[in-house]
Structures are given as structure tokens and as C-alpha cells.
């Protein structure tokens, strides 16, 4: 699930013209099959910004967390942004409704 989260994070970050909230909302819809509520987006965005702040001050830690799986790394993208988005998407994958959906 970590590698899938990283790959989806890369895809979301590469989308031009979207806010981080829109990226999170799109990832949520892709994973769960439904649109998130405003409250769900708010909570996930708060988590994302907390992680982003943490990884902006420690880029090495961000690079380490992204070093999972076989899918090629996106070296041109900001590691802190990717790590924060990856963990946010990983949180979505771990929701009860996502796990029981399959």
C-alpha cells in the first residue's frame, strides 16, 4: 500500500492547476469510489499540511519515506510535498470503508 500511495501521490502532484485540497479530494474519490465530505477533506488537508511542515524541515526523512517499492522515483518533484501527499493517501487507503470495499 505504501508504494501505491507514493505512485498516486506523484500522479496527483503532477496535475496542473489543482489545489492540494482538490488533489486530496480526487485521490479520495479514486480510492473509495465516492466524493469526500467537506469535513473529510478538511481533516485530510490538516494532516497533509502537518506532514508537509515536518518534511520541509527534514528533507532527508522525506526522501527515506519515499524510498519504497520498485516504481521509479520522481526526482524532479519536491520530496517534502511527495512524502506528505503519500502519507495522506496512505491514510485514505487505511480507512475502514476502503479496506472493506474490496
N, C-alpha and C positions, 0 to 999 in steps of 0.2 A: 504494500500500500504506500510505503514511503516513496518508492520510485514513481509510481503512478501519480502521486501528489506532486512530485517535482516536475514531471513532464507536463501535467496540466497547468501547473504554475507558470512554466515557461510559455505555454500557449496563450494563457490569459494575459501575461505581461506584454507579449508581443502585439496584442491587439491595440491598434492605434485609436485615439480619440475616446477612450473609456476612462471613467474614474475608477479608483480602487474599489469603491462600493459596487460599481457595475460589474467589475471583474469577479468579485466575490459572489455577487448575485448570479452571474452566469455560471460559475463553477458549481454553485449550489444546485441550480436547475439541472445541469448536466448530470450531477451525481444522484440527486434524489428523484428527479423527474417532475419536480414542481417548483413554482416560484417561491422564494423565501418571503416571509413576512418582513415588514419594516423592522420589527424588533429583532428578528434573527439576523438581518443584515447589520443592524447597529451593534449587536453583541460580537459578531464575527469581525466587523471592522475595528472595534475597540481592541480585540485580541490581536488583529493584524498590526495595528499601529504600535501596540506594546512590544510585539516581537520585532518590528522594524526598528524601533528605537534601540532595542538591545543589540541587534545585529549591526546597526550603523556604528556603534561604538566598539564592536569586536568583529571585524570583517573575517578574521581567521576562523572564528567559530562558525560564521555563516558558510564559509567555503567547506568546512568539515561536514556540516549537516547536509550540504548538497552533494557530497561525495558518496552517493548510494546508487547501486544498480549499474546497469550496463548501457542505458540510453546515454548518448553523448551529452556532455556538459555544454551549457550555453555561456561560454566565457565572456562574451561581449555584453551580457546583461549584468546589472548590478547584483552582486552576491547577497547583500542585505535584503533587497527587495524580493529576490527569488526565495530566500530562506523563509522570510516572513509569510509570503504567499503560499509556499509549500506547506508550512505548518498550519496555516489557516485551512487550506484544502484538506489536509490530513485530518483536521478536526471534523470537517464535514463528512469525510469517509467514515469516521468513527461514531457518528450519530446513530442512535438506536434504529431509527427508521431506515437509514441507509443499510445497516447490517441485516435487518430483517426483510428488506426489499428483495434481496437476492434469494 
